[in-house]
Each structure stands twice: as C-alpha cells, then as structure tokens.
Amino acid sequence: MGAVTFLVKPASGLCDARCRYCFYEDVSSSRQVKSHGLMSRDTADRLIASAMEYAGPGGAVHFLFQGGEPTLAGLDFFRRFTAGARSACPEGAHVSFSIQTNGLSLTDRWARFFREEDYLVGLSLDGTKTLHDRFRRDGDGRGTWARVTQALALLDREKVQTNLLCVVTGPAAAAPSQIYRSLKALGPHPLQFIPCLDPLAQGRGGQSWSLAPAAYGSFLKGLFDCWYRDLADGWYVSVRQFDDYLRLLAGMAPSSCAAAGRCGGYLAVEADGGLYPCDFYVLDQWYLGNIHALTPAQALASPVMAAFLEEGAVSPAPCARCPYGPLCRGGCRRDRIAADGGTAYYYCPSMRDFFPYALPRLYAAARLLGMIR
C-alpha cells in the first residue's frame, strides 16, 4: 500500500500560448530532446498500470496533468485515461485527478467532463487584465485575459473545483491590492501566487519579468494586508502561501515542497514515459528512467532520486540562525543561489521583510480560525 503523485505531461512542452516567462520552455530547451510530442495510449496504459500496482489495495494515486498545455492531448485522451485509471484502481484504493491549464482550449464539453470526473482545475490567470496580457499571450501575440476569464465562467457554471494561479513578476509585485481585488472579483476561488523564474543558465534579474527580493517582500506585505482585512471581516480567502504558514504554526505539514523546505519525492512524467524527480528539473541530468522499464518504486528508490532529494534537503547556511527559519524553511531549491561557498535563498530578504510585518497577525489568524489556542 502506498501513496504517490504523478505530474504528467501528456503534451510534453507543447503549448498554444507564448508566455514570456515560461519556465518549461526554458527547461525543455536545456535538454537533448526538447519535446516528446503527445503521450501514446501505450505509455498512458503503462503509467496507469504501474501507478496502481504501486498503490495497491488501500493506497492512493493522484494524477496532476501539466504542460506545456496538457489539454492539447485532447479530451478523448483524458476520457480514456480517467476511465482507465478508475477501472484499474485496486479495491480500497483512491485515485484523484487535477490539471493545470492556461484555459485557452476549454469548452463546455471540457467543463462538463471536469465536473463529472471530479477534477480540480488550476487556471493560470495573472491578476489583472493589464498584467496578464503583458506576459501571457497566444501564438499570434494577443493577450489572453478575455479568453481565460471566459473559460473560468464555463468552469464556474458547471461548478468545477477551480483555483487560480498567479505568477508574480516584477511588474505584478507593484500591484498587490489591485491583483487581490481583481482575482477576488472573479468569484470565491482559492488563490496561489508563485514567484516567476529566470532562465536556468542566466543570473537573476535580467529579464523584463524578473522579480527582485525587495519587490517580492513588498508584494507579500500588501497581499497579506488585503487577506487579513478580509479575514478580520469574516471573509476567508484561501491563499496557499498564507495557508501553509498557518499550518506550520499549528504544527501541521504544509501543502507544498517550497513551504516544507525540501523536495517532495513525487514523479514528473514526460510524454514518452520518462521519469524525473521534479517539474522544475525535467532535465537530462535528473532522468530517472522510463515508465516502460522502471516501476515507480524503483524510480523513487533510485540513486539519482536519492541524490536529488539529498541536495534539496540541504538548507542554506543562514537558515540555521534565522528566527523565521521554521516558517520560511529556505524556500524552493530553484530559488537557491550560490553564495560564499554554499547556497543562499534568493528571497531571504523578502522573508526577513515580510515575517516581522505579518507574524503577529498570522498568529492572530491561526487563533481566529481555531488552529491554535
């Protein structure tokens, strides 16, 4: 009996959008084979069978579809995959599904499918129309805000579980209250805010979207003010980062590896069945093997996975003497940079700005929500 999560890329890095800050465009361009095309039926079937064998009776499997843009694999692919996974699920085991999408391909049929199959849909939507359309454009260079908000309306009409993911760029960091109000006005959806990434082979701060630590700290404070004001008025808005801080204050496990301060041990699956330890590191050097030749148990126990997890578990040296270490935990390993013979958390200045500002109210929020006394 086991529990395992697969981050599945059924369309590899293929995408119908041209987001200027796309981290996977950068990652896939940094390996020998940029795109593996669409996932075949044979590979999908092998993945399902291997996942269910690993879970066994009483286990749990979660399939999270990502890209590129996963809907480019087609609705028929998802219908077949979902039906196959449910059929193969062992007695007493649990299988669940989610998808992260740009929303450009969504139709009524997609929305009904997500509702009928109980999918959680993450929709990428960067805060306000101006900010979204600046960086998230289609293949013809047009902004996509109108199309994505129309897709959200379809999902809401079908009562699909939906959360909104906003990438925090440098320009976005200057508008926390506008972003919060804009996303809240779209309906009661959980919100995620993720700092943008600069290219792997380049230093930090050289892109038009780059996010500086000082700007990120200011953004978090402004966002927190909006969130806490609503909470004090009796309106709880789920913001994943703040939710995780509350969970940590209450002695509970956080929901993300970044909040845990160590890599999570799930498996990313490329369209050809290639297995990798993390969505940010689908790179040749971290290739674990292929699902056609390697079981999930073997991949998770492989020397390459062990090395990856060991590297990710090493916190930056300054974290050991930081009073905010138990909440910050050194962030995601993609945000760790070389410093003085070791590593440093790029957003350490952001956290040292944010926590003194917000911590008293985080404790108050945890008490208000009944998470601590």
C-alpha positions as CSV (number, residue, x, y, z in Angstrom):
1,M,0.0,0.0,0.0
2,G,1.4,3.4,-1.0
3,A,0.6,6.9,-1.9
4,V,2.1,8.6,-5.0
5,T,1.6,11.7,-7.1
6,F,2.5,11.9,-10.8
7,L,2.9,15.2,-12.6
8,V,2.0,14.1,-16.0
9,K,2.9,16.0,-19.2
10,P,0.6,14.4,-21.9
11,A,1.6,17.0,-24.4
12,S,5.2,17.4,-23.3
13,G,6.1,21.1,-23.6
14,L,3.7,21.8,-26.5
15,C,1.6,24.9,-25.8
16,D,-0.9,27.2,-27.6
17,A,0.3,30.2,-25.5
18,R,3.6,32.0,-25.6
19,C,4.0,33.2,-22.1
20,R,7.2,35.2,-22.0
21,Y,8.4,33.9,-18.6
22,C,7.5,30.2,-19.2
23,F,9.9,28.1,-17.1
24,Y,9.2,24.9,-19.0
25,E,10.1,26.4,-22.4
26,D,13.5,27.2,-20.8
27,V,13.8,23.7,-19.1
28,S,12.9,21.8,-22.2
29,S,15.3,23.9,-24.3
30,S,18.1,22.9,-21.9
31,R,17.9,19.1,-22.7
32,Q,18.8,17.0,-25.7
33,V,15.2,16.3,-26.7
34,K,13.1,19.5,-26.4
35,S,9.6,17.9,-27.0
36,H,8.4,14.4,-26.8
37,G,5.1,15.2,-28.5
38,L,1.8,13.6,-27.4
39,M,1.6,10.7,-24.9
40,S,0.7,7.5,-26.7
41,R,-2.0,5.1,-25.5
42,D,0.6,2.5,-24.7
43,T,2.5,4.9,-22.4
44,A,-0.7,6.1,-20.7
45,D,-1.7,2.5,-20.1
46,R,1.7,1.6,-18.7
47,L,1.7,4.6,-16.4
48,I,-1.8,3.7,-15.1
49,A,-0.9,0.1,-14.5
50,S,2.4,1.0,-12.8
51,A,0.8,3.6,-10.6
52,M,-2.0,1.2,-9.4
53,E,0.5,-1.6,-8.8
54,Y,2.5,0.8,-6.6
55,A,-0.6,1.9,-4.7
56,G,-2.1,-1.5,-4.1
57,P,-5.2,-2.0,-2.0
58,G,-5.8,0.9,0.3
59,G,-3.3,3.1,-1.4
60,A,-3.8,6.5,-3.2
61,V,-2.7,7.8,-6.6
62,H,-3.0,11.4,-7.7
63,F,-2.5,12.4,-11.3
64,L,-1.8,16.1,-11.9
65,F,-1.7,16.9,-15.6
66,Q,0.6,19.8,-16.6
67,G,2.5,21.0,-19.6
68,G,3.3,22.8,-21.7
69,E,-0.5,22.8,-22.1
70,P,-2.0,19.4,-21.2
71,T,-5.3,19.9,-22.9
72,L,-3.5,19.7,-26.3
73,A,-3.6,16.0,-25.8
74,G,-7.3,16.2,-26.5
75,L,-10.4,15.5,-24.5
76,D,-10.6,11.9,-25.8
77,F,-7.2,11.2,-24.2
78,F,-8.4,12.5,-20.9
79,R,-11.6,10.5,-21.1
80,R,-9.8,7.3,-21.8
81,F,-7.0,7.9,-19.2
82,T,-9.5,8.8,-16.5
83,A,-11.8,5.8,-17.2
84,G,-8.7,3.5,-17.4
85,A,-7.4,4.7,-14.1
86,R,-10.7,4.3,-12.3
87,S,-11.1,0.8,-13.8
88,A,-7.6,-0.3,-12.7
89,C,-7.8,1.2,-9.2
90,P,-7.4,-1.6,-6.7
91,E,-10.2,-2.2,-4.2
92,G,-10.0,0.1,-1.3
93,A,-7.5,2.5,-3.1
94,H,-8.3,6.0,-4.1
95,V,-7.5,7.8,-7.4
96,S,-7.8,11.6,-7.9
97,F,-7.2,14.0,-10.8
98,S,-6.2,17.6,-11.3
99,I,-5.0,19.7,-14.2
100,Q,-3.1,23.0,-14.5
101,T,-4.2,24.7,-17.7
102,N,-4.0,28.1,-19.5
103,G,-7.7,27.7,-20.3
104,L,-7.4,28.6,-24.0
105,S,-8.8,25.2,-25.2
106,L,-11.6,24.9,-22.7
107,T,-15.2,24.4,-23.9
108,D,-18.5,23.4,-22.4
109,R,-17.5,19.7,-23.1
110,W,-14.3,20.1,-21.2
111,A,-16.1,21.8,-18.3
112,R,-18.7,19.1,-18.1
113,F,-16.0,16.4,-18.2
114,F,-14.1,18.1,-15.3
115,R,-17.3,18.2,-13.2
116,E,-18.4,14.7,-14.0
117,E,-14.9,13.3,-13.2
118,D,-14.4,15.5,-10.1
119,Y,-11.2,17.1,-11.4
120,L,-9.6,20.0,-9.6
121,V,-8.7,22.6,-12.2
122,G,-5.9,25.1,-11.7
123,L,-6.3,28.0,-14.1
124,S,-3.4,30.3,-14.8
125,L,-4.5,33.9,-14.5
126,D,-2.1,36.7,-13.7
127,G,-4.1,39.1,-11.5
128,T,-5.3,41.9,-13.7
129,K,-6.0,42.2,-17.5
130,T,-3.1,44.6,-18.0
131,L,-0.6,42.4,-16.2
132,H,-1.9,39.1,-17.7
133,D,-1.9,40.4,-21.3
134,R,1.6,41.8,-20.9
135,F,3.2,38.3,-20.5
136,R,0.6,35.7,-21.2
137,R,-0.1,35.9,-25.0
138,D,-1.3,33.5,-27.6
139,G,0.6,32.3,-30.7
140,D,-0.4,35.5,-32.6
141,G,0.9,37.7,-29.8
142,R,-2.6,38.7,-28.5
143,G,-3.4,39.0,-24.8
144,T,-5.4,36.1,-23.4
145,W,-7.2,37.6,-20.4
146,A,-10.6,37.7,-22.0
147,R,-10.4,34.1,-23.2
148,V,-9.2,32.8,-19.9
149,T,-11.8,34.6,-17.8
150,Q,-14.5,33.2,-20.3
151,A,-13.1,29.7,-19.6
152,L,-13.4,30.4,-15.8
153,A,-17.0,31.4,-16.3
154,L,-17.6,28.0,-18.0
155,L,-15.9,26.2,-15.1
156,D,-17.9,28.1,-12.6
157,R,-21.2,27.5,-14.4
158,E,-20.5,23.7,-14.2
159,K,-19.4,24.1,-10.6
160,V,-16.0,22.7,-11.3
161,Q,-13.5,22.9,-8.4
162,T,-11.1,25.6,-9.6
163,N,-8.2,27.5,-8.2
164,L,-6.4,30.5,-9.7
165,L,-2.7,30.6,-10.1
166,C,-1.0,34.0,-10.5
167,V,2.7,34.2,-11.4
168,V,4.3,37.1,-9.5
169,T,6.5,39.1,-11.9
170,G,8.4,42.3,-11.2
171,P,5.6,44.4,-12.7
172,A,2.9,42.4,-10.7
173,A,4.8,42.9,-7.5
174,A,3.9,46.6,-7.6
175,A,0.2,46.0,-7.6
176,P,-0.7,43.5,-4.8
177,S,-4.0,45.1,-3.7
178,Q,-5.2,45.5,-7.4
179,I,-4.4,41.9,-8.1
180,Y,-6.1,40.6,-5.0
181,R,-9.3,42.6,-5.7
182,S,-9.3,41.6,-9.3
183,L,-9.0,37.9,-8.6
184,K,-11.5,38.0,-5.8
185,A,-14.0,39.7,-8.0
186,L,-13.9,36.7,-10.3
187,G,-15.5,34.5,-7.6
188,P,-14.7,32.5,-4.5
189,H,-11.7,30.6,-5.7
190,P,-8.5,29.5,-3.8
191,L,-5.5,31.6,-4.9
192,Q,-1.9,30.7,-5.5
193,F,0.9,33.2,-6.0
194,I,4.2,31.8,-7.4
195,P,7.3,33.9,-7.9
196,C,8.4,33.8,-11.6
197,L,11.7,32.1,-12.6
198,D,14.5,33.5,-14.5
199,P,16.2,31.2,-17.2
200,L,18.4,28.4,-15.8
201,A,21.6,29.4,-17.5
202,Q,21.3,33.1,-16.6
203,G,21.7,35.2,-13.5
204,R,18.8,36.6,-11.6
205,G,17.2,39.9,-12.5
206,G,18.0,40.3,-16.2
207,Q,14.5,39.8,-17.7
208,S,11.6,42.2,-18.2
209,W,9.6,40.0,-15.8
210,S,12.3,39.4,-13.2
211,L,11.2,39.7,-9.6
212,A,13.6,41.4,-7.1
213,P,13.7,40.3,-3.5
214,A,12.7,43.8,-2.2
215,A,9.8,43.9,-4.6
216,Y,8.6,40.4,-3.6
217,G,8.7,41.3,0.1
218,S,6.7,44.4,-0.6
219,F,4.2,42.4,-2.6
220,L,3.7,39.8,0.2
221,K,3.1,42.6,2.7
222,G,0.5,44.3,0.5
223,L,-1.2,41.0,-0.3
224,F,-1.3,40.0,3.4
225,D,-2.9,43.2,4.3
226,C,-5.8,42.5,1.9
227,W,-6.1,38.9,3.0
228,Y,-6.0,39.7,6.7
229,R,-8.5,42.6,6.4
230,D,-11.0,40.2,4.7
231,L,-10.4,37.5,7.4
232,A,-11.0,40.0,10.2
233,D,-14.3,41.0,8.5
234,G,-15.3,37.3,8.4
235,W,-14.4,36.5,4.8
236,Y,-11.8,33.8,4.5
237,V,-9.9,33.7,1.1
238,S,-7.6,30.7,0.7
239,V,-4.1,31.9,-0.3
240,R,-1.9,28.9,-0.4
241,Q,1.2,30.5,0.9
242,F,-0.6,32.0,3.9
243,D,-2.5,28.7,4.4
244,D,0.9,26.9,4.7
245,Y,2.2,29.4,7.2
246,L,-0.9,28.8,9.3
247,R,-0.4,25.1,9.0
248,L,3.2,25.3,10.2
249,L,2.2,27.5,13.1
250,A,-0.3,24.8,14.1
251,G,2.3,22.0,13.8
252,M,0.8,20.6,10.6
253,A,2.6,19.6,7.4
254,P,2.5,22.3,4.6
255,S,0.9,21.6,1.2
256,S,3.9,22.4,-0.9
257,C,7.6,21.3,-1.1
258,A,8.7,25.0,-1.1
259,A,7.0,25.5,2.2
260,A,8.5,22.3,3.5
261,G,11.9,23.4,2.6
262,R,12.8,20.1,0.9
263,C,11.9,18.3,-2.3
264,G,8.7,16.3,-2.2
265,G,9.5,12.9,-3.7
266,Y,6.8,12.8,-6.4
267,L,7.4,11.8,-10.0
268,A,7.2,14.0,-13.1
269,V,6.3,12.0,-16.2
270,E,7.2,13.3,-19.7
271,A,5.0,12.3,-22.7
272,D,7.4,9.5,-23.7
273,G,7.2,8.0,-20.2
274,G,10.4,9.5,-19.0
275,L,10.5,9.9,-15.2
276,Y,12.1,12.9,-13.3
277,P,12.1,14.0,-9.6
278,C,10.6,17.4,-10.1
279,D,8.7,19.6,-12.6
280,F,11.4,22.2,-12.4
281,Y,14.1,19.7,-13.2
282,V,12.9,17.7,-16.1
283,L,16.5,17.7,-17.3
284,D,18.8,15.0,-18.7
285,Q,21.0,15.0,-15.6
286,W,18.0,14.1,-13.4
287,Y,16.5,11.5,-15.7
288,L,15.4,8.5,-13.6
289,G,14.4,6.1,-16.3
290,N,11.3,5.3,-18.3
291,I,7.9,4.0,-17.0
292,H,8.2,1.3,-19.7
293,A,11.3,-0.1,-18.0
294,L,11.2,1.2,-14.4
295,T,8.5,0.9,-11.7
296,P,7.5,3.9,-9.6
297,A,9.1,2.1,-6.6
298,Q,12.4,1.7,-8.4
299,A,12.3,5.3,-9.6
300,L,11.7,6.7,-6.1
301,A,14.4,4.5,-4.7
302,S,17.0,5.1,-7.4
303,P,20.4,6.7,-6.7
304,V,19.5,9.7,-8.9
305,M,16.4,10.4,-6.9
306,A,18.3,9.9,-3.7
307,A,20.9,12.4,-4.8
308,F,18.2,14.9,-5.9
309,L,16.4,14.7,-2.5
310,E,19.7,14.9,-0.6
311,E,20.6,18.1,-2.4
312,G,17.2,19.6,-1.9
313,A,17.2,18.8,1.9
314,V,20.3,20.9,2.5
315,S,19.1,24.2,3.8
316,P,21.1,27.4,3.1
317,A,23.5,28.0,5.9
318,P,21.9,31.3,7.0
319,C,18.6,29.5,7.7
320,A,20.1,27.7,10.7
321,R,20.4,31.0,12.7
322,C,17.3,32.8,11.3
323,P,14.4,33.3,13.7
324,Y,12.0,32.8,10.8
325,G,13.5,29.5,9.6
326,P,10.7,27.3,11.0
327,L,8.2,29.1,8.7
328,C,10.4,30.1,5.7
329,R,12.4,26.9,5.5
330,G,14.7,28.2,2.8
331,G,12.1,28.1,0.0
332,C,12.2,26.1,-3.2
333,R,15.5,24.8,-4.4
334,R,15.1,26.6,-7.7
335,D,15.3,29.8,-5.7
336,R,18.6,28.9,-4.0
337,I,21.7,30.6,-5.4
338,A,25.4,30.1,-4.9
339,A,26.8,32.2,-2.1
340,D,30.1,32.1,-0.1
341,G,30.9,28.5,-0.9
342,G,27.3,27.3,-0.2
343,T,23.8,28.4,-1.1
344,A,21.5,31.2,-0.1
345,Y,17.8,31.6,-0.5
346,Y,17.3,34.3,-3.2
347,Y,14.1,35.6,-1.5
348,C,15.7,35.6,2.0
349,P,15.5,39.5,2.1
350,S,11.8,39.2,1.2
351,M,11.1,36.9,4.0
352,R,13.0,39.0,6.5
353,D,10.9,41.9,5.5
354,F,7.6,40.0,5.5
355,F,7.7,38.0,8.7
356,P,8.3,40.8,11.2
357,Y,5.4,42.6,9.5
358,A,2.9,39.8,9.3
359,L,3.8,37.3,12.1
360,P,1.7,38.8,14.9
361,R,-1.3,38.8,12.6
362,L,-0.5,35.3,11.4
363,Y,-0.8,34.1,15.0
364,A,-4.0,36.0,15.4
365,A,-5.4,34.4,12.2
366,A,-4.4,31.0,13.4
367,R,-6.3,31.6,16.7
368,L,-9.3,33.1,14.9
369,L,-9.5,30.0,12.7
370,G,-9.2,27.7,15.7
371,M,-5.9,26.2,14.6
372,I,-4.0,27.2,17.7
373,R,-5.1,28.5,21.1
